[in-house]
Amino acid sequence: MIPKLSDINIGRTIEIVNHPSLTYSVDFQTGVVARKIDGLDAMKQAIQKILQTERYEHAIYNWNYGLELADLYGKPRAFVYSELKRRIKEALIQDDRITEVENFVFEKPERDGVMVRFTVHTIFGDIDTGRQVSM
């Protein structure tokens, strides 16, 4: 049934409620799902999960989830640095618990690729993290 305008109480206000960040802890090395985590620990896990998920590749996630990296392979280093900064910010800011992503530092590891470190400001506090990217 499609509601008619006369069926809707126009004087009502809509309350937006932020749900808790309570989730299960996942050990990404072993795949073991363990205790429940919340707050800053849950945010650290959410950030890691976003950064490890290739955007547009998995039907289970909407197109706003994950990080686009596949098309950066083989590109010039200067281009990759600039795109990584933009894409990481764009991927993480989709989570409404994240307020800002800044302080990007790029390190060239021994192998082809780049290590990018940055600070994520969340409603629970700041998180210094990073991501190794192959080039």
MDAnalysis code that builds the backbone (N, CA, C; Angstrom):
import MDAnalysis as mda
import numpy as np

u = mda.Universe.empty(405, n_residues=135, atom_resindex=np.repeat(np.arange(135), 3), trajectory=True)
u.add_TopologyAttr("name", ["N", "CA", "C"] * 135)
u.add_TopologyAttr("resid", np.arange(1, 136))
u.add_TopologyAttr("resname", ["MET", "ILE", "PRO", "LYS", "LEU", "SER", "ASP", "ILE", "ASN", "ILE", "GLY", "ARG", "THR", "ILE", "GLU", "ILE", "VAL", "ASN", "HIS", "PRO", "SER", "LEU", "THR", "TYR", "SER", "VAL", "ASP", "PHE", "GLN", "THR", "GLY", "VAL", "VAL", "ALA", "ARG", "LYS", "ILE", "ASP", "GLY", "LEU", "ASP", "ALA", "MET", "LYS", "GLN", "ALA", "ILE", "GLN", "LYS", "ILE", "LEU", "GLN", "THR", "GLU", "ARG", "TYR", "GLU", "HIS", "ALA", "ILE", "TYR", "ASN", "TRP", "ASN", "TYR", "GLY", "LEU", "GLU", "LEU", "ALA", "ASP", "LEU", "TYR", "GLY", "LYS", "PRO", "ARG", "ALA", "PHE", "VAL", "TYR", "SER", "GLU", "LEU", "LYS", "ARG", "ARG", "ILE", "LYS", "GLU", "ALA", "LEU", "ILE", "GLN", "ASP", "ASP", "ARG", "ILE", "THR", "GLU", "VAL", "GLU", "ASN", "PHE", "VAL", "PHE", "GLU", "LYS", "PRO", "GLU", "ARG", "ASP", "GLY", "VAL", "MET", "VAL", "ARG", "PHE", "THR", "VAL", "HIS", "THR", "ILE", "PHE", "GLY", "ASP", "ILE", "ASP", "THR", "GLY", "ARG", "GLN", "VAL", "SER", "MET"])
u.atoms.positions = np.array([
    [0.835, -1.169, 0.000],
    [0.000, 0.000, 0.000],
    [0.888, 1.243, 0.000],
    [0.581, 2.161, -0.835],
    [1.316, 3.415, -0.904],
    [0.571, 4.440, -0.058],
    [1.262, 5.053, 0.924],
    [0.557, 6.024, 1.776],
    [0.166, 7.268, 0.985],
    [-0.973, 7.812, 1.355],
    [-1.420, 9.066, 0.755],
    [-0.963, 10.206, 1.650],
    [-0.816, 11.365, 1.080],
    [-0.371, 12.513, 1.848],
    [-1.275, 12.759, 3.048],
    [-2.544, 12.469, 2.895],
    [-3.471, 12.693, 4.009],
    [-3.241, 11.687, 5.140],
    [-2.560, 10.548, 4.843],
    [-2.291, 9.536, 5.858],
    [-1.079, 9.891, 6.720],
    [-0.280, 10.822, 6.286],
    [0.952, 11.171, 6.983],
    [0.686, 12.331, 7.928],
    [1.125, 12.180, 9.150],
    [0.984, 13.226, 10.141],
    [2.092, 14.250, 9.883],
    [1.743, 15.371, 9.259],
    [2.725, 16.356, 8.821],
    [3.392, 17.051, 10.010],
    [2.759, 17.147, 11.140],
    [3.318, 17.837, 12.290],
    [4.369, 17.039, 13.042],
    [4.589, 15.789, 12.710],
    [5.551, 14.951, 13.422],
    [6.978, 15.329, 13.067],
    [7.844, 15.185, 14.028],
    [9.264, 15.394, 13.766],
    [9.940, 14.041, 13.686],
    [10.988, 13.997, 12.913],
    [11.747, 12.765, 12.749],
    [13.002, 12.869, 13.599],
    [13.210, 11.881, 14.427],
    [14.385, 11.867, 15.286],
    [15.420, 10.929, 14.678],
    [16.616, 11.451, 14.472],
    [17.699, 10.637, 13.941],
    [18.493, 10.101, 15.116],
    [18.619, 8.781, 15.167],
    [19.298, 8.126, 16.274],
    [20.551, 7.457, 15.741],
    [21.684, 7.754, 16.358],
    [22.919, 7.060, 16.014],
    [22.965, 5.743, 16.770],
    [23.132, 4.664, 16.060],
    [23.201, 3.356, 16.689],
    [24.587, 3.141, 17.275],
    [24.691, 2.334, 18.305],
    [26.008, 2.093, 18.895],
    [26.919, 1.381, 17.887],
    [28.199, 1.495, 18.109],
    [29.155, 0.874, 17.194],
    [29.533, -0.525, 17.654],
    [28.742, -1.107, 18.528],
    [29.013, -2.436, 19.070],
    [29.061, -3.464, 17.940],
    [30.137, -4.228, 17.900],
    [30.320, -5.234, 16.854],
    [31.206, -6.349, 17.398],
    [31.380, -7.389, 16.613],
    [32.268, -8.470, 17.009],
    [33.686, -8.175, 16.554],
    [34.649, -8.536, 17.376],
    [36.053, -8.368, 17.040],
    [36.472, -9.479, 16.081],
    [37.127, -9.099, 14.991],
    [37.601, -10.067, 14.002],
    [39.120, -9.990, 13.969],
    [39.776, -11.145, 14.146],
    [41.227, -11.212, 13.989],
    [41.471, -11.471, 12.504],
    [41.965, -10.462, 11.778],
    [42.121, -10.564, 10.329],
    [43.217, -11.548, 9.932],
    [44.131, -11.864, 10.846],
    [45.197, -12.824, 10.549],
    [44.678, -14.261, 10.579],
    [43.868, -14.584, 11.595],
    [43.402, -15.958, 11.771],
    [41.962, -16.166, 11.300],
    [41.203, -15.074, 11.162],
    [39.805, -15.181, 10.777],
    [38.888, -15.507, 11.942],
    [39.409, -15.464, 13.154],
    [38.631, -15.799, 14.335],
    [37.779, -14.596, 14.750],
    [36.488, -14.866, 14.967],
    [35.561, -13.851, 15.472],
    [35.435, -14.103, 16.969],
    [35.706, -13.069, 17.756],
    [35.764, -13.272, 19.201],
    [34.798, -12.366, 19.938],
    [35.282, -11.709, 20.944],
    [34.497, -10.875, 21.851],
    [33.841, -9.705, 21.121],
    [32.981, -8.998, 21.822],
    [32.362, -7.794, 21.273],
    [33.236, -6.586, 21.593],
    [33.260, -5.634, 20.668],
    [34.011, -4.397, 20.876],
    [33.105, -3.219, 20.555],
    [33.472, -2.057, 21.075],
    [32.668, -0.858, 20.884],
    [33.597, 0.346, 20.877],
    [33.078, 1.491, 20.497],
    [33.830, 2.740, 20.570],
    [35.045, 2.770, 19.662],
    [36.183, 3.187, 20.220],
    [37.410, 3.376, 19.450],
    [37.917, 2.074, 18.842],
    [37.816, 0.962, 19.583],
    [38.252, -0.328, 19.037],
    [37.400, -0.738, 17.839],
    [36.108, -0.513, 17.922],
    [35.219, -0.827, 16.802],
    [35.543, 0.051, 15.592],
    [35.899, 1.315, 15.847],
    [36.265, 2.222, 14.751],
    [37.550, 1.767, 14.066],
    [38.539, 1.339, 14.848],
    [39.792, 0.843, 14.266],
    [39.512, -0.316, 13.324],
    [38.647, -1.220, 13.749],
    [38.300, -2.364, 12.914],
    [37.525, -1.933, 11.673],
    [36.593, -1.003, 11.827],
    [35.809, -0.523, 10.690],
    [36.707, 0.143, 9.655],
    [37.673, 0.936, 10.113],
    [38.606, 1.602, 9.206],
    [39.439, 0.571, 8.453],
    [39.959, -0.411, 9.182],
    [40.767, -1.452, 8.533],
    [39.937, -2.202, 7.486],
    [38.695, -2.498, 7.819],
    [37.823, -3.219, 6.892],
    [37.525, -2.399, 5.638],
    [37.269, -1.112, 5.802],
    [37.018, -0.235, 4.652],
    [38.238, -0.189, 3.750],
    [39.424, -0.044, 4.357],
    [40.653, 0.080, 3.579],
    [41.074, -1.217, 2.898],
    [40.600, -2.349, 3.393],
    [40.957, -3.642, 2.797],
    [39.939, -4.132, 1.771],
    [38.839, -3.419, 1.611],
    [37.774, -3.833, 0.690],
    [37.851, -3.011, -0.587],
    [38.019, -3.679, -1.709],
    [38.047, -2.991, -3.009],
    [36.631, -2.529, -3.346],
    [36.488, -1.249, -3.611],
    [35.180, -0.673, -3.922],
    [34.642, -1.250, -5.228],
    [33.347, -1.442, -5.313],
    [32.591, -1.932, -6.473],
    [32.808, -3.418, -6.765],
    [33.605, -4.122, -5.955],
    [33.943, -5.503, -6.277],
    [33.027, -6.526, -5.619],
    [32.367, -6.159, -4.544],
    [31.561, -7.114, -3.787],
    [30.106, -6.661, -3.749],
    [29.220, -7.507, -4.205],
    [27.796, -7.167, -4.287],
    [27.165, -6.931, -2.918],
    [27.759, -7.461, -1.873],
    [27.195, -7.313, -0.533],
    [27.287, -5.866, -0.031],
    [28.246, -5.099, -0.556],
    [28.430, -3.714, -0.119],
    [27.847, -2.753, -1.140],
    [27.330, -1.616, -0.656],
    [26.869, -0.606, -1.599],
    [28.086, 0.081, -2.228],
    [27.880, 0.889, -3.229],
    [28.981, 1.479, -3.985],
    [29.721, 2.569, -3.232],
    [29.273, 2.932, -2.052],
    [29.976, 3.919, -1.240],
    [30.971, 3.272, -0.284],
    [31.055, 1.953, -0.277],
    [31.887, 1.246, 0.695],
    [33.162, 0.724, 0.053],
    [34.284, 0.957, 0.697],
    [35.556, 0.410, 0.247],
    [36.446, 1.458, -0.386],
    [37.611, 0.985, -0.842],
    [38.652, 1.851, -1.386],
    [39.007, 1.384, -2.793],
    [39.051, 2.307, -3.731],
    [39.409, 1.984, -5.123],
    [40.925, 1.996, -5.269],
    [41.500, 0.827, -5.580],
    [42.942, 0.746, -5.783],
    [43.328, 0.097, -7.103],
    [42.473, -0.736, -7.647],
    [42.829, -1.576, -8.792],
    [43.384, -0.787, -9.975],
    [42.859, 0.380, -10.241],
    [43.309, 1.134, -11.419],
    [44.577, 1.950, -11.169],
    [45.149, 1.878, -9.974],
    [46.368, 2.638, -9.678],
    [47.650, 1.861, -10.001],
    [47.535, 0.547, -10.223],
    [48.716, -0.267, -10.501],
    [49.382, 0.194, -11.794],
    [50.696, 0.410, -11.724],
    [51.457, 0.801, -12.903],
    [51.462, 2.293, -13.198],
    [50.801, 3.078, -12.399],
    [50.740, 4.536, -12.620],
    [51.966, 5.209, -11.988],
    [52.300, 6.424, -12.442],
    [53.427, 7.163, -11.858],
    [53.211, 7.436, -10.368],
    [54.291, 7.396, -9.625],
    [54.250, 7.540, -8.163],
    [53.561, 8.839, -7.725],
    [53.860, 9.960, -8.363],
    [53.253, 11.245, -7.979],
    [51.731, 11.195, -8.141],
    [51.264, 10.582, -9.214],
    [49.831, 10.443, -9.439],
    [49.205, 9.561, -8.362],
    [49.872, 8.457, -8.040],
    [49.348, 7.522, -7.041],
    [49.246, 8.205, -5.674],
    [50.253, 8.981, -5.292],
    [50.216, 9.669, -4.002],
    [49.007, 10.595, -3.905],
    [48.808, 11.377, -4.942],
    [47.698, 12.328, -4.920],
    [46.344, 11.615, -4.923],
    [46.218, 10.571, -5.714],
    [44.960, 9.822, -5.779],
    [44.699, 9.056, -4.488],
    [45.734, 8.479, -3.898],
    [45.555, 7.744, -2.646],
    [44.995, 8.652, -1.560],
    [45.550, 9.836, -1.451],
    [45.072, 10.780, -0.442],
    [43.585, 11.073, -0.650],
    [43.203, 11.374, -1.865],
    [41.809, 11.692, -2.168],
    [40.900, 10.481, -1.941],
    [41.329, 9.329, -2.422],
    [40.476, 8.138, -2.344],
    [40.324, 7.617, -0.920],
    [41.374, 7.697, -0.141],
    [41.279, 7.254, 1.255],
    [40.322, 8.162, 2.017],
    [40.462, 9.465, 1.832],
    [39.539, 10.400, 2.489],
    [38.099, 10.112, 2.067],
    [37.893, 9.941, 0.767],
    [36.547, 9.691, 0.236],
    [35.969, 8.392, 0.790],
    [36.772, 7.348, 0.900],
    [36.294, 6.060, 1.397],
    [35.922, 6.125, 2.871],
    [36.762, 6.770, 3.663],
    [36.534, 6.772, 5.106],
    [35.456, 7.749, 5.538],
    [35.335, 8.863, 4.869],
    [34.375, 9.891, 5.286],
    [32.920, 9.428, 5.058],
    [32.737, 8.312, 4.339],
    [31.394, 7.759, 4.151],
    [30.795, 7.285, 5.475],
    [31.657, 6.930, 6.419],
    [31.207, 6.507, 7.743],
    [30.912, 7.764, 8.560],
    [29.687, 7.918, 9.020],
    [29.307, 9.157, 9.711],
    [29.958, 9.324, 11.077],
    [30.662, 8.322, 11.553],
    [31.407, 8.440, 12.809],
    [32.784, 9.067, 12.588],
    [33.199, 9.185, 11.326],
    [34.491, 9.767, 10.971],
    [34.275, 11.215, 10.577],
    [35.029, 12.115, 11.218],
    [34.844, 13.541, 10.972],
    [35.897, 14.123, 10.033],
    [37.109, 13.571, 10.022],
    [38.184, 14.109, 9.188],
    [39.285, 13.078, 9.024],
    [39.984, 13.149, 7.891],
    [41.157, 12.311, 7.619],
    [42.254, 13.260, 7.157],
    [43.409, 13.241, 7.849],
    [44.461, 14.196, 7.519],
    [45.842, 13.667, 7.895],
    [46.845, 14.519, 7.749],
    [48.239, 14.220, 8.105],
    [48.796, 13.029, 7.317],
    [48.626, 13.051, 6.025],
    [49.112, 11.974, 5.177],
    [50.632, 12.029, 5.053],
    [51.265, 10.876, 5.239],
    [52.706, 10.729, 5.058],
    [52.922, 9.493, 4.196],
    [53.711, 9.651, 3.127],
    [53.983, 8.551, 2.206],
    [55.418, 8.078, 2.396],
    [55.573, 6.746, 2.512],
    [56.891, 6.142, 2.646],
    [57.053, 5.120, 1.535],
    [58.224, 5.117, 0.934],
    [58.491, 4.140, -0.132],
    [59.162, 2.934, 0.506],
    [58.480, 1.786, 0.523],
    [59.097, 0.578, 1.074],
    [60.131, 0.012, 0.096],
    [60.811, -1.046, 0.501],
    [61.845, -1.639, -0.338],
    [61.274, -2.193, -1.645],
    [60.112, -2.773, -1.601],
    [59.491, -3.325, -2.802],
    [58.674, -2.259, -3.516],
    [58.191, -2.599, -4.726],
    [57.309, -1.666, -5.423],
    [56.053, -1.455, -4.604],
    [55.726, -0.218, -4.393],
    [54.541, 0.110, -3.631],
    [54.774, 1.345, -2.800],
    [53.854, 1.584, -1.910],
    [53.937, 2.750, -1.033],
    [53.215, 2.431, 0.272],
    [53.753, 2.963, 1.357],
    [53.084, 2.886, 2.650],
    [52.562, 4.272, 2.938],
    [51.263, 4.392, 3.126],
    [50.667, 5.692, 3.434],
    [50.141, 5.636, 4.865],
    [50.542, 6.622, 5.651],
    [50.103, 6.737, 7.041],
    [49.300, 8.031, 7.168],
    [48.289, 8.007, 8.035],
    [47.417, 9.169, 8.181],
    [46.687, 9.095, 9.511],
    [46.030, 10.182, 9.863],
    [45.255, 10.271, 11.099],
    [43.778, 10.366, 10.748],
    [42.977, 9.552, 11.421],
    [41.526, 9.564, 11.246],
    [40.911, 10.117, 12.524],
    [40.162, 11.200, 12.386],
    [39.460, 11.793, 13.525],
    [38.042, 11.220, 13.543],
    [37.673, 10.624, 14.664],
    [36.343, 10.031, 14.808],
    [35.632, 10.647, 16.003],
    [34.363, 10.334, 16.150],
    [33.609, 10.831, 17.300],
    [34.081, 10.181, 18.601],
    [34.874, 9.103, 18.501],
    [35.393, 8.410, 19.680],
    [36.825, 8.827, 20.021],
    [37.487, 9.510, 19.100],
    [38.879, 9.908, 19.315],
    [39.660, 9.777, 18.013],
    [40.962, 10.056, 18.081],
    [41.824, 10.017, 16.903],
    [42.514, 8.658, 16.777],
    [42.698, 8.236, 15.526],
    [43.352, 6.965, 15.227],
    [44.442, 7.212, 14.197],
    [45.666, 6.844, 14.546],
    [46.770, 6.886, 13.586],
    [46.864, 5.512, 12.955],
    [46.759, 5.468, 11.641],
    [46.737, 4.191, 10.937],
    [47.434, 4.331, 9.599],
    [47.401, 3.305, 8.787],
    [48.026, 3.354, 7.484],
    [47.616, 2.187, 6.616],
    [48.148, 2.178, 5.399],
    [47.809, 1.126, 4.434],
    [48.966, 0.957, 3.479],
    [49.415, -0.279, 3.295],
    [50.426, -0.622, 2.297],
    [49.718, -0.827, 0.963],
    [50.211, -0.169, -0.079],
    [49.581, -0.267, -1.402],
    [50.630, -0.669, -2.429],
    [50.341, -1.700, -3.197],
    [51.236, -2.114, -4.286],
    [51.032, -1.230, -5.476],
    [52.122, -0.990, -6.207],
    [52.015, -0.123, -7.393],
    [52.464, -0.862, -8.617],
])
